[in-house]
Amino acid sequence: MQTLPHPDESRRGVRKEAGWRVRSELPRFDEFYTLTIEASPIKGQKEDSNSGVPRVSQKWSVGNFFDKDGNFDAEEFMGRVDSMVGDFEKGRGLENKSKND
């Protein structure tokens, strides 16, 4: 999923010509879910060029978001996603960060 840049991003120090790219990965039969938020490449930048692209990435066990009865804890998941978005917006995603919890 990609987005267009927010009009106020230039005031917050984010590149205004770039939107966001959100990627998720849950390989088949794997217990780990990875979520990545990164800036979309600037026009003219190679798609596969990851150098200098602000990014935040976290990897979690899916067991962190389900109770013993198998119910999904959406509030816990969204709290973690909101934290990642906050880190990305504050520029804490300038290097590849990966957290496992």
C-alpha positions in Angstrom: 0.0 0.0 0.0 1.3 3.5 -0.8 0.1 6.9 0.2 0.5 10.4 -1.0 2.5 12.8 1.2 0.5 14.8 3.8 0.6 18.6 3.0 2.1 19.4 6.5 5.0 16.9 6.2 7.4 19.5 4.9 7.1 21.4 8.1 7.9 18.3 10.1 11.1 17.7 8.2 9.8 14.8 6.1 10.5 14.8 2.4 7.4 16.3 0.9 7.8 14.6 -2.5 7.5 11.1 -0.9 4.5 9.3 0.4 4.6 6.2 2.7 4.9 2.6 1.7 3.5 0.0 4.2 4.5 -3.6 3.8 3.5 -6.7 5.8 4.9 -10.2 5.7 3.6 -13.4 7.3 5.2 -16.4 5.6 3.1 -19.5 5.4 3.5 -21.7 8.5 5.6 -19.1 10.3 4.8 -17.5 13.7 6.5 -14.2 13.0 4.7 -11.2 11.4 6.8 -8.3 10.0 5.5 -4.8 9.4 7.5 -2.2 7.6 6.8 1.5 7.1 9.1 3.4 4.7 9.1 6.5 2.6 8.3 5.9 -1.0 11.2 6.4 -3.4 11.5 9.9 -4.8 10.9 10.4 -8.5 14.0 9.2 -10.3 15.2 7.0 -7.5 15.6 3.4 -8.3 12.8 1.2 -6.9 15.3 -1.3 -5.5 17.6 1.4 -4.0 17.1 1.3 -0.2 20.0 3.5 0.7 18.8 6.6 2.6 15.1 5.6 2.6 13.6 6.3 6.0 12.2 3.0 7.4 10.9 1.4 10.6 10.4 -2.3 10.7 9.2 -4.6 13.5 8.8 -8.3 13.8 6.5 -9.9 16.3 5.3 -13.4 17.2 1.6 -13.6 16.2 1.1 -15.2 19.6 1.5 -11.7 21.1 -1.9 -10.7 19.7 -4.1 -13.7 20.5 -5.4 -14.9 23.8 -5.6 -18.6 24.9 -9.1 -18.9 23.3 -7.7 -17.7 19.9 -9.3 -14.2 20.0 -7.4 -11.5 18.2 -6.4 -8.5 20.4 -6.9 -5.7 17.9 -6.3 -3.0 20.5 -2.8 -4.4 21.3 -1.9 -4.7 17.7 -3.1 -1.2 16.8 -1.2 0.2 19.8 2.0 -1.3 18.4 1.3 0.0 14.9 0.6 3.5 16.3 3.9 3.4 18.1 5.7 2.5 14.9 3.9 5.3 13.0 5.0 7.7 15.8 8.6 6.6 15.5 8.5 7.0 11.7 7.0 10.5 11.9 9.6 11.6 14.5 12.4 10.5 12.2 13.4 7.5 14.4 13.2 5.3 11.3 16.2 6.8 9.5 18.1 3.5 9.8 16.7 0.0 9.5 15.4 -0.9 12.9 14.0 -4.3 13.7 12.5 -5.3 17.0 11.6 -8.8 18.1 9.3 -9.1 21.1 
